[in-house]
């Protein structure tokens, strides 16, 4: 039973690290959003249609999810979604939030519509990355399987001990089962950084 659990733990971790690979996430989220941003701003520059900034933000959000991320669902109210994203996350040149985005979009000396759309794209990337990473762990790790979670921590210790702090290496696996996502993300980031330094 123990060797079977060990095999399952290794398989789960291999799948998690494959899905957390930065190139994989970038291809899945960043690149499609960047493509939509480029196409959308190009169409916007070549259009003589007069649209309010709020309509532009709304249409951009719709395009990102429908055309870029090819979400299996559609944004019910892209105007409300764009307003919420900008209100909660936009960091303007002089102020923050939706009103700042509106002002920055019409002020060509301090920014412009392209500046706001670029930041909106980054906001969506960040949000989608967080949701994607959370989904990876939700799909891969059964929270009710205590023994498998302990085995996953043991495998993490065995494989990546040098990337963990001495305190974490000394912790019994049972104390770290709830920290598997944080440990995996930290290890994945360390591996990516190490790979970049050595190439």
ABEGO torsion letter per residue (X at the ends): XAAAAAAAAAAAAAAAAAAABAAAAAAAAAAAAAAAAAAAAAAAAABABBBBAAAAAAAAAAAAAAAAAGBABBBABAAAAAAAAAAAABBBAABBEAAAAAAAAABAAAEBAAAAAAAAAAAAAAAAAAAAAAAAAAAABBAABAAAAAAAAAAAAAAAAAABBAAAAABBAAAAAAAAAAAAAAAAAAAAAAAAAAX
